[in-house]
Amino acid sequence: MIHLRSIQKKEIREVDSGFPFNVPVIRALNEIEFRNPVTFFVGENGSGKSTLIEAIACAIGSVTVGSQSVNTDPSLAQIRKLAQYLRLTWTKRTHKGFFLRAEDFFGYAKQIAQTRQELEAELQNVDRDYKGRSQLAKDLAKMPYRNEAGALQRRYGDGLDARSHGEGFLALFQSRFVPGGLYLLDEPEAPLSPVRQLAFLSALKQMLTEDSQFIIATHSPIILAFPEAQIFSFSDGKICKVAYDELEHVTLTKAFLDNPEAYLRYL
């Protein structure tokens, strides 16, 4: 399902000239059309792909996986200004989905662990404060804390921090998924090994059967290989549609794996 059909950049006022408006691809941006349920943004660090993902998230008002909302996160203050210049065209407006940056996962896992510790402390406080009272009174006092702890257990199992980063990331991604959503992901490969990246692609394929759309900024040749995905390359201050086999990320990786000595001799 293609929920978001296109984004267009409106004319920018002269007063707005600093970051992110001075990023070459943002200056050159006119319109991007989303013709596939999965779209990738690829480019070197600093090319502007993450900036545009963040701006789309702010323009939509996406739910975030992390401690901050796109509306209040101080790191997105300048991005929110850019978002005001984006015009969104929808096939069907959806309020489902989320925005996830790789660094947000680690903060969220820490937040979940802290919540578990606080719930355990509250349960111990009930035992202390209700000493000498009936078991029924204790159970009633503990009920809200047990319910919240049970909800965390059902959603995340033993906890995101109890797994490897890759396992935790996939667990978080799948537990927060709902059908019919728009998902904006910035470099999801960061915590994922090659095997976990393949597992991520498998999850992605399943989610597409449930009317979801994904816009993903990535460096990973594995993730970029997802069948029939639309790929936009951010290079030389322009955004261009490109085939998988033409990507520098892909051709360089292939060339290196075929003959690593040819590259390592210059180190």
C-alpha positions as CSV (number, residue, x, y, z in Angstrom):
1,M,0.0,0.0,0.0
2,I,1.3,3.4,-0.9
3,H,-0.1,5.8,1.6
4,L,2.2,8.8,1.0
5,R,2.3,9.4,-2.8
6,S,4.7,12.4,-3.0
7,I,6.4,15.2,-1.2
8,Q,7.0,18.7,-2.7
9,K,9.1,21.5,-1.4
10,K,7.5,24.9,-1.3
11,E,9.4,28.0,-2.0
12,I,11.7,28.9,0.9
13,R,11.9,32.3,2.3
14,E,15.2,34.1,2.2
15,V,15.3,34.3,6.0
16,D,15.6,30.6,6.2
17,S,19.1,30.0,4.8
18,G,21.1,28.1,7.4
19,F,21.0,24.3,8.1
20,P,19.2,22.3,6.8
21,F,18.2,24.7,4.0
22,N,21.9,25.0,2.9
23,V,22.2,21.2,2.4
24,P,22.7,20.9,-1.4
25,V,20.0,18.2,-2.0
26,I,17.5,20.1,0.1
27,R,18.1,23.2,-2.0
28,A,17.7,21.2,-5.2
29,L,14.7,19.3,-4.0
30,N,11.5,19.8,-6.0
31,E,9.4,16.7,-5.7
32,I,9.7,13.0,-4.9
33,E,7.1,10.5,-5.9
34,F,6.7,7.3,-4.1
35,R,5.7,4.6,-6.6
36,N,6.5,1.5,-4.5
37,P,5.6,0.4,-1.0
38,V,9.4,0.4,-0.1
39,T,11.6,3.3,-0.9
40,F,15.3,3.6,0.0
41,F,17.3,6.8,0.4
42,V,21.1,6.1,-0.1
43,G,24.1,8.3,-0.1
44,E,27.3,9.2,1.8
45,N,27.3,10.6,5.3
46,G,26.2,14.2,5.1
47,S,24.4,13.8,1.8
48,G,21.1,14.8,3.3
49,K,19.2,11.5,3.3
50,S,18.7,11.4,7.1
51,T,17.8,15.1,7.1
52,L,15.0,14.5,4.6
53,I,13.7,11.4,6.5
54,E,13.6,13.5,9.6
55,A,11.8,16.3,7.8
56,I,9.2,14.0,6.4
57,A,8.6,12.5,10.0
58,C,8.2,16.1,11.3
59,A,5.8,17.1,8.5
60,I,3.7,14.0,9.2
61,G,3.9,14.3,13.0
62,S,5.1,10.7,13.2
63,V,5.0,8.7,16.4
64,T,8.6,8.1,17.5
65,V,10.2,5.1,19.0
66,G,12.3,6.9,21.7
67,S,12.0,9.3,24.6
68,Q,11.2,12.4,22.5
69,S,8.4,13.4,20.2
70,V,9.2,14.8,16.8
71,N,7.4,17.9,18.0
72,T,9.6,18.4,21.1
73,D,12.9,16.7,20.3
74,P,15.5,19.5,20.5
75,S,17.7,17.7,18.0
76,L,15.0,18.2,15.4
77,A,14.4,22.0,16.0
78,Q,15.9,23.1,12.7
79,I,14.3,20.1,10.9
80,R,10.9,21.2,12.0
81,K,11.4,24.5,10.2
82,L,12.1,22.6,7.0
83,A,9.1,20.4,7.5
84,Q,6.9,23.5,7.2
85,Y,8.0,23.8,3.6
86,L,7.0,20.2,2.6
87,R,3.7,19.6,0.9
88,L,2.5,16.0,1.3
89,T,0.1,14.2,-1.1
90,W,-1.7,11.1,0.2
91,T,-3.5,8.2,-1.4
92,K,-4.9,7.5,2.0
93,R,-3.9,9.4,5.1
94,T,-2.7,7.1,7.8
95,H,-1.9,7.9,11.4
96,K,-0.3,4.5,12.0
97,G,3.4,3.7,11.9
98,F,6.4,5.3,13.5
99,F,9.7,7.1,13.0
100,L,12.8,5.2,14.2
101,R,16.5,6.2,14.2
102,A,19.1,3.7,15.1
103,E,20.3,5.7,18.1
104,D,16.7,6.0,19.4
105,F,16.6,2.2,19.8
106,F,19.3,2.2,22.4
107,G,17.7,5.0,24.4
108,Y,14.3,3.3,24.2
109,A,15.8,-0.1,25.4
110,K,17.3,1.8,28.4
111,Q,14.0,3.4,29.1
112,I,12.1,0.1,29.1
113,A,14.7,-1.4,31.5
114,Q,14.3,1.6,33.8
115,T,10.5,1.2,33.8
116,R,10.8,-2.4,34.8
117,Q,13.1,-1.5,37.7
118,E,10.6,1.2,38.9
119,L,7.7,-1.3,38.7
120,E,9.7,-3.8,40.8
121,A,10.5,-1.1,43.3
122,E,6.8,-0.1,43.6
123,L,5.8,-3.8,44.2
124,Q,8.3,-3.9,47.0
125,N,7.0,-0.7,48.4
126,V,3.5,-2.2,48.6
127,D,4.8,-5.1,50.6
128,R,6.4,-2.6,53.0
129,D,3.6,-0.1,53.3
130,Y,0.8,-2.8,53.6
131,K,2.6,-4.9,56.2
132,G,0.1,-6.4,58.6
133,R,-2.9,-5.9,56.2
134,S,-4.8,-8.6,54.3
135,Q,-3.5,-10.3,51.3
136,L,-6.5,-9.0,49.3
137,A,-5.5,-5.4,50.2
138,K,-1.9,-6.1,49.0
139,D,-3.1,-7.7,45.8
140,L,-5.4,-4.8,45.0
141,A,-2.6,-2.3,45.6
142,K,-0.2,-4.3,43.4
143,M,-2.6,-4.8,40.6
144,P,-1.8,-1.7,38.5
145,Y,2.0,-2.4,38.7
146,R,1.5,-6.0,37.8
147,N,-0.7,-5.1,34.9
148,E,1.9,-2.7,33.5
149,A,4.8,-5.2,34.1
150,G,2.7,-7.9,32.3
151,A,2.1,-5.6,29.3
152,L,5.8,-5.1,29.0
153,Q,6.5,-8.8,29.3
154,R,3.9,-9.6,26.6
155,R,5.4,-7.0,24.2
156,Y,9.1,-7.3,24.9
157,G,9.6,-10.6,26.7
158,D,12.5,-10.5,29.1
159,G,13.4,-7.0,27.9
160,L,15.2,-5.4,24.9
161,D,18.3,-5.0,27.0
162,A,18.4,-8.8,27.8
163,R,19.1,-9.6,24.1
164,S,21.8,-8.8,21.7
165,H,21.4,-5.4,20.0
166,G,20.3,-7.0,16.8
167,E,17.7,-9.3,18.5
168,G,16.4,-6.4,20.6
169,F,16.1,-4.1,17.6
170,L,14.1,-6.7,15.6
171,A,11.9,-7.5,18.7
172,L,11.2,-3.8,19.1
173,F,10.5,-3.3,15.4
174,Q,8.1,-6.2,15.2
175,S,6.3,-5.5,18.6
176,R,5.5,-1.9,17.6
177,F,4.3,-2.8,14.1
178,V,0.6,-2.4,13.2
179,P,-0.9,-3.0,9.8
180,G,-1.7,-0.1,7.5
181,G,1.1,2.1,8.7
182,L,3.8,4.4,7.3
183,Y,7.2,3.6,8.7
184,L,10.2,6.0,8.5
185,L,13.5,4.3,9.4
186,D,16.9,5.9,9.5
187,E,19.8,3.5,9.1
188,P,18.1,0.4,10.7
189,E,21.1,-1.7,9.8
190,A,23.3,-0.1,12.5
191,P,22.6,-2.7,15.2
192,L,22.1,-5.6,12.8
193,S,24.6,-8.2,11.7
194,P,24.3,-9.5,8.1
195,V,22.1,-12.4,9.2
196,R,19.9,-10.1,11.2
197,Q,19.6,-7.8,8.2
198,L,18.2,-10.7,6.2
199,A,15.7,-11.3,9.1
200,F,14.8,-7.7,8.9
201,L,14.1,-8.1,5.1
202,S,11.9,-11.1,5.9
203,A,9.9,-9.1,8.4
204,L,9.6,-6.3,5.9
205,K,8.2,-8.6,3.3
206,Q,5.6,-9.9,5.7
207,M,4.6,-6.3,6.7
208,L,4.0,-5.3,3.1
209,T,1.2,-7.9,3.0
210,E,-0.5,-5.9,5.7
211,D,-0.9,-2.6,3.7
212,S,2.3,-0.9,5.1
213,Q,4.7,1.6,3.4
214,F,8.3,2.1,4.3
215,I,10.7,4.9,3.6
216,I,14.2,3.9,4.7
217,A,17.6,5.7,4.7
218,T,20.4,3.1,4.6
219,H,24.0,2.3,3.6
220,S,23.4,-1.5,3.6
221,P,23.8,-3.3,0.2
222,I,21.8,-6.2,1.8
223,I,18.9,-4.1,2.8
224,L,19.0,-2.2,-0.5
225,A,18.5,-5.5,-2.4
226,F,14.9,-5.8,-1.3
227,P,13.0,-6.8,-4.4
228,E,11.2,-4.1,-6.4
229,A,12.1,-1.4,-4.0
230,Q,12.5,2.2,-5.3
231,I,15.9,3.6,-4.7
232,F,16.9,7.3,-4.6
233,S,20.6,8.2,-4.6
234,F,21.6,11.4,-2.8
235,S,24.8,12.4,-4.7
236,D,26.5,15.6,-6.0
237,G,23.7,17.7,-4.6
238,K,21.0,15.9,-6.4
239,I,18.4,13.2,-5.8
240,C,18.2,10.7,-8.6
241,K,16.4,7.4,-9.0
242,V,18.9,4.6,-9.5
243,A,19.0,0.8,-10.1
244,Y,20.4,-1.4,-7.4
245,D,23.3,-2.7,-9.6
246,E,24.3,0.9,-10.4
247,L,24.8,1.9,-6.7
248,E,28.3,2.7,-5.6
249,H,27.6,1.0,-2.3
250,V,26.9,-2.2,-4.3
251,T,29.6,-2.0,-6.9
252,L,32.3,-1.1,-4.4
253,T,31.3,-3.8,-2.0
254,K,31.3,-6.4,-4.8
255,A,34.7,-5.2,-6.0
256,F,36.2,-5.3,-2.5
257,L,34.9,-8.8,-1.8
258,D,36.2,-10.1,-5.2
259,N,39.7,-8.8,-4.5
260,P,40.2,-7.2,-1.1
261,E,44.0,-7.2,-1.5
262,A,43.6,-4.6,-4.2
263,Y,42.2,-2.2,-1.7
264,L,44.0,-3.2,1.5
265,R,47.5,-2.7,0.0
266,Y,47.0,1.0,0.1
267,L,46.2,1.2,3.8
